[in-house]
Amino acid sequence: MFDFIMSEGQKKLRDEARDFTNWVPKEMILDMDAEKIQFPHEYLKEAGRRKLLGLRLPKEFGGRGLGWVEDTIAAEEIGVASYSLACLWGVGADIVCDAIVEFGIDELKKEIVVPLLKGDTFAAEGLTEPRGGSDFFGATTVARKDGGDWLITGQKRFVVGAEGADWFLVYAVTDPSAPPHKRITAFMMPRTKGVESKYIYGLMGVRGGGAGRLIMEDVRVPERYALNGINGGFDVFVKMMIPERLGTAAMTIGSVRPAIDIATKYSSKRKAFGQPIMNYQAVGFKVSDSVMLLDAARSLVYSSALAIDSKKVHPGKCRRLVSESKKFVTEAAWEVANKCMQVMGGIGYTNIFPLERIVRDIRLSMIWVGTNEIMQLIIQTEWYKEFLKVLSKEKVRNVEADALNADKSEEIVYE
Ligand SMILES: Cc1cc2nc3c(=O)[nH]c(=O)nc-3n(C[C@H](O)[C@H](O)[C@H](O)COP(=O)(O)OP(=O)(O)OC[C@H]3O[C@@H](n4cnc5c(N)ncnc54)[C@H](O)[C@@H]3O)c2cc1C
């Protein structure tokens, strides 16, 4: 984040997150990338020890009670060490715990959130099914009532922490006869009898987070583990898309940032035709465009964070801003990663520099937590709603009337 807009407290938090990122052992990053580690428990343990998990959550459960601006400042720094680690930092503490604090009963907050923010346990999220992730409300995982409990049966796919998690936030259909938005329940499901993780995927990047398929066969879950009550999953899903997507945007900035640092250093020293390659505009402009893209990305994330923190901005507009952040940042990051690799020439494509890992990691950002096409859908929907209901009625200059032939109403034909 830009240091000129940070308060002293925010700078201190940034430095704490940087210290933590500097602590991360190189072997952990390499072993995760080589899939020798499937789930780095000690990373979360250390984050918990430093009180760097669940920054926005109330202090009584182990959080710091901070806002979104602070969260994005920390997430950028956390992202620097590895995209995969940043994901683990965010999923359990920033997303699942947020859902429990917002929608769970007090007992669950003590039972799940407190140990999780200490780094003793981890919670994963199961939304995507083999049948599809974008069409979330077409879920086929079901839960049927059995006495005071519910029995969950179905499958989820690509769950980060399928290997390694103690808890899963899973969505299941509890009232098949109801319309899609009223038939789903969000359950906190422990790793217990009937839960199996399978197929730890061979991933292009973002490895070592235990991403796999989750198979559930009559998993018994007490009704009190339902967040927002039975059939209340819609509100949980909608609310959780904020931390999913804004958190992802912020950590993506951090994960791609080192690419610019590497390319800047290299191009200022590497010579061709007798001079540093940064002097060739074809090279220097790639770096300058990367810097510009990342600054623009930061600005959008910062304004989105401010909008949510203010609590004064309409939820629809927040949804649009968050979706814009996710789409813009991830596409900018992909462009930045590729431009920086190009600046390096052949050596950028080798593992002498970590750029090839950054490129592999960043590619996922446009796919997960809702694809960028789904972000477009949300931006489109929210923009038309907002413009037609609100913005078109604001007292701004009617520029349409400034056209030379604006009075030729017979030419303004709509159907
Ligand atoms: C490494 C990794 C980790 C992940 N971690 C998790 C996790 O922890 N938990 C979890 O629940 N999920 C996770 N995911 C899943 C991820 O969020 C989904 O892959 C993603 O949402 C897309 O779903 P899908 O793969 O089923 O693609 P589909 O939904 O089948 O989409 C396929 C294509 O069709 C497009 N498309 C679909 N519908 C529309 C539409 N209406 N308009 C325009 N285009 C459309 C999509 O944009 C995409 O390009 C992870 C995925 C990966 C690869």
The ligand as an SDF file (V2000), in Angstrom:
LIG
                    3D

 53 58  0  0  0  0  0  0  0  0999 V2000
   -5.8390  -24.1500   -6.9610 C   0  0  0  0  0  0  0  0  0  0  0  0
   -7.2820  -23.8570   -6.7450 C   0  0  0  0  0  0  0  0  0  0  0  0
   -7.7200  -23.5960   -5.4660 C   0  0  0  0  0  0  0  0  0  0  0  0
   -9.0770  -23.3740   -5.2190 C   0  0  0  0  0  0  0  0  0  0  0  0
   -9.5200  -23.2010   -3.9320 N   0  0  0  0  0  0  0  0  0  0  0  0
  -10.8450  -23.3130   -3.6690 C   0  0  0  0  0  0  0  0  0  0  0  0
  -11.3160  -23.4300   -2.3280 C   0  0  0  0  0  0  0  0  0  0  0  0
  -10.5450  -23.4240   -1.3660 O   0  0  0  0  0  0  0  0  0  0  0  0
  -12.6430  -23.5850   -2.1210 N   0  0  0  0  0  0  0  0  0  0  0  0
  -13.5380  -23.6140   -3.1630 C   0  0  0  0  0  0  0  0  0  0  0  0
  -14.7260  -23.7610   -2.9150 O   0  0  0  0  0  0  0  0  0  0  0  0
  -13.1250  -23.4880   -4.4450 N   0  0  0  0  0  0  0  0  0  0  0  0
  -11.8000  -23.3540   -4.7270 C   0  0  0  0  0  0  0  0  0  0  0  0
  -11.3520  -23.2640   -6.0290 N   0  0  0  0  0  0  0  0  0  0  0  0
  -12.3260  -23.3330   -7.1090 C   0  0  0  0  0  0  0  0  0  0  0  0
  -12.4620  -22.0710   -7.9440 C   0  0  0  0  0  0  0  0  0  0  0  0
  -13.0330  -21.0300   -7.2040 O   0  0  0  0  0  0  0  0  0  0  0  0
  -13.2770  -22.4640   -9.1850 C   0  0  0  0  0  0  0  0  0  0  0  0
  -12.4270  -23.2480  -10.0090 O   0  0  0  0  0  0  0  0  0  0  0  0
  -13.8330  -21.2970   -9.9520 C   0  0  0  0  0  0  0  0  0  0  0  0
  -14.8070  -20.6100   -9.1910 O   0  0  0  0  0  0  0  0  0  0  0  0
  -14.4660  -21.7300  -11.2760 C   0  0  0  0  0  0  0  0  0  0  0  0
  -15.3120  -22.8280  -11.1270 O   0  0  0  0  0  0  0  0  0  0  0  0
  -15.1270  -24.0980  -12.0900 P   0  0  0  0  0  0  0  0  0  0  0  0
  -13.7000  -24.4880  -12.0540 O   0  0  0  0  0  0  0  0  0  0  0  0
  -16.1260  -25.1200  -11.7380 O   0  0  0  0  0  0  0  0  0  0  0  0
  -15.4030  -23.5330  -13.5490 O   0  0  0  0  0  0  0  0  0  0  0  0
  -16.8440  -23.3790  -14.2470 P   0  0  0  0  0  0  0  0  0  0  0  0
  -17.7960  -22.7720  -13.3000 O   0  0  0  0  0  0  0  0  0  0  0  0
  -17.1960  -24.6520  -14.8970 O   0  0  0  0  0  0  0  0  0  0  0  0
  -16.4950  -22.3050  -15.3710 O   0  0  0  0  0  0  0  0  0  0  0  0
  -15.8050  -22.6560  -16.5580 C   0  0  0  0  0  0  0  0  0  0  0  0
  -15.6760  -21.4130  -17.4320 C   0  0  0  0  0  0  0  0  0  0  0  0
  -16.9740  -20.9160  -17.7800 O   0  0  0  0  0  0  0  0  0  0  0  0
  -17.0940  -19.5590  -17.4090 C   0  0  0  0  0  0  0  0  0  0  0  0
  -18.4670  -19.2830  -16.9640 N   0  0  0  0  0  0  0  0  0  0  0  0
  -19.2480  -20.0430  -16.1770 C   0  0  0  0  0  0  0  0  0  0  0  0
  -20.4440  -19.4600  -15.9950 N   0  0  0  0  0  0  0  0  0  0  0  0
  -20.4160  -18.3150  -16.6860 C   0  0  0  0  0  0  0  0  0  0  0  0
  -21.3570  -17.2400  -16.9200 C   0  0  0  0  0  0  0  0  0  0  0  0
  -22.5580  -17.2570  -16.3580 N   0  0  0  0  0  0  0  0  0  0  0  0
  -20.9740  -16.1930  -17.6850 N   0  0  0  0  0  0  0  0  0  0  0  0
  -19.7390  -16.1630  -18.2380 C   0  0  0  0  0  0  0  0  0  0  0  0
  -18.8170  -17.1320  -18.0710 N   0  0  0  0  0  0  0  0  0  0  0  0
  -19.1630  -18.1820  -17.3110 C   0  0  0  0  0  0  0  0  0  0  0  0
  -16.0970  -19.3670  -16.2710 C   0  0  0  0  0  0  0  0  0  0  0  0
  -15.7100  -18.0100  -16.1390 O   0  0  0  0  0  0  0  0  0  0  0  0
  -14.9500  -20.2570  -16.7450 C   0  0  0  0  0  0  0  0  0  0  0  0
  -14.1750  -19.5540  -17.6760 O   0  0  0  0  0  0  0  0  0  0  0  0
   -9.9950  -23.3970   -6.3060 C   0  0  0  0  0  0  0  0  0  0  0  0
   -9.5310  -23.6260   -7.6040 C   0  0  0  0  0  0  0  0  0  0  0  0
   -8.2070  -23.8770   -7.8230 C   0  0  0  0  0  0  0  0  0  0  0  0
   -7.7590  -24.1780   -9.2370 C   0  0  0  0  0  0  0  0  0  0  0  0
  1  2  1  0
  2  3  1  0
  2 52  2  0
  3  4  2  0
  4  5  1  0
  4 50  1  0
  5  6  2  0
  6  7  1  0
  6 13  1  0
  7  8  2  0
  7  9  1  0
  9 10  1  0
 10 11  2  0
 10 12  1  0
 12 13  2  0
 13 14  1  0
 14 15  1  0
 14 50  1  0
 15 16  1  0
 16 17  1  0
 16 18  1  0
 18 19  1  0
 18 20  1  0
 20 21  1  0
 20 22  1  0
 22 23  1  0
 23 24  1  0
 24 25  2  0
 24 26  1  0
 24 27  1  0
 27 28  1  0
 28 29  2  0
 28 30  1  0
 28 31  1  0
 31 32  1  0
 32 33  1  0
 33 34  1  0
 33 48  1  0
 34 35  1  0
 35 36  1  0
 35 46  1  0
 36 37  1  0
 36 45  1  0
 37 38  2  0
 38 39  1  0
 39 40  1  0
 39 45  2  0
 40 41  1  0
 40 42  2  0
 42 43  1  0
 43 44  2  0
 44 45  1  0
 46 47  1  0
 46 48  1  0
 48 49  1  0
 50 51  2  0
 51 52  1  0
 52 53  1  0
M  END
$$$$
